[in-house]
């Protein structure tokens, strides 16, 4: 009797548990915090967009995606400097 579980099934269950945890967390966190996170992400994306426009002649550009937008939104100017440094280090 050979009972084996494929790794794909285990990974799917883990992702499902993570999504359930995340949805539960969203229901517990006050709406003000969620709105602030979303606004900071939007502001970060706008700032990164302008950095890309202004930095084009200096060959400075940062990809605008949700992670970089949130880093720029939460940390502000130090976050943008961190993203630039990380881009050229990695």
TAHU-V71507 format. One record per residue. N is the residue number from 1. RES is the residue in three letters. PHI is phi in radians with two decimals (* if undefined). BURIAL is I if it has 16 or more other ideal C-beta (glycine too) atoms within 10 Angstrom, else O. D_FIRST is the distance of its C-alpha to the first C-alpha in whole Angstrom. Layout:
N;RES;PHI;BURIAL;D_FIRST, N;RES;PHI;BURIAL;D_FIRST
//
This chain:
1;UNK;*;O;0, 2;UNK;-1.88;O;4, 3;UNK;-1.86;O;6, 4;UNK;-2.38;O;10, 5;UNK;-1.97;O;13, 6;UNK;-1.28;O;16, 7;UNK;-1.15;O;19, 8;UNK;-1.07;O;21, 9;UNK;-1.19;O;20, 10;UNK;-1.09;O;20, 11;UNK;-1.13;O;24, 12;UNK;-1.10;O;25, 13;UNK;-1.12;O;24, 14;UNK;-1.12;O;26, 15;UNK;-1.14;O;29, 16;UNK;-1.08;O;29, 17;UNK;-1.12;O;29, 18;UNK;-1.11;O;32, 19;UNK;-1.12;O;34, 20;UNK;-1.11;O;34, 21;UNK;-1.09;O;35, 22;UNK;-1.12;O;38, 23;UNK;-1.12;O;39, 24;UNK;-1.11;O;39, 25;UNK;-1.12;O;41, 26;UNK;-1.09;O;43, 27;UNK;-1.33;O;44, 28;UNK;-1.54;O;45, 29;UNK;-1.21;O;47, 30;UNK;-1.06;O;51, 31;UNK;-1.14;O;52, 32;UNK;-1.07;O;55, 33;UNK;-1.16;O;52, 34;UNK;-1.11;O;50, 35;UNK;-1.12;O;54, 36;UNK;-1.14;O;55, 37;UNK;-1.09;O;52, 38;UNK;-1.14;O;52, 39;UNK;-1.12;O;56, 40;UNK;-1.09;I;55, 41;UNK;-1.14;I;53, 42;UNK;-1.15;O;55, 43;UNK;-1.10;O;58, 44;UNK;-1.07;I;56, 45;UNK;-1.12;I;55, 46;UNK;-1.14;O;59, 47;UNK;-1.11;I;60, 48;UNK;-1.12;I;58, 49;UNK;-1.06;O;59, 50;UNK;-1.21;O;63, 51;UNK;-1.08;I;62, 52;UNK;-1.15;O;60, 53;UNK;-1.21;O;64, 54;UNK;-1.26;O;66, 55;UNK;-1.45;O;64, 56;UNK;-1.00;O;64, 57;UNK;-1.15;O;67, 58;UNK;-1.71;O;66, 59;UNK;1.05;O;62, 60;UNK;-2.02;O;60, 61;UNK;-2.58;O;58, 62;UNK;-2.27;I;55, 63;UNK;-1.13;O;52, 64;UNK;-1.70;I;52, 65;UNK;-2.44;O;49, 66;UNK;-1.01;O;48, 67;UNK;-1.20;O;47, 68;UNK;-1.17;I;50, 69;UNK;-1.13;I;52, 70;UNK;-1.20;I;51, 71;UNK;-1.09;I;51, 72;UNK;-1.16;I;55, 73;UNK;-1.21;I;55, 74;UNK;-1.34;O;54, 75;UNK;-1.62;O;56, 76;UNK;1.25;O;59, 77;UNK;-1.08;O;61, 78;UNK;-1.04;O;59, 79;UNK;-1.16;I;56, 80;UNK;-1.16;I;57, 81;UNK;-1.08;O;58, 82;UNK;-1.06;O;55, 83;UNK;-1.12;I;53, 84;UNK;-1.14;O;56, 85;UNK;-1.12;O;55, 86;UNK;-1.09;O;52, 87;UNK;-1.13;O;52, 88;UNK;-1.52;O;54, 89;UNK;-1.46;O;52, 90;UNK;-1.58;O;49
//
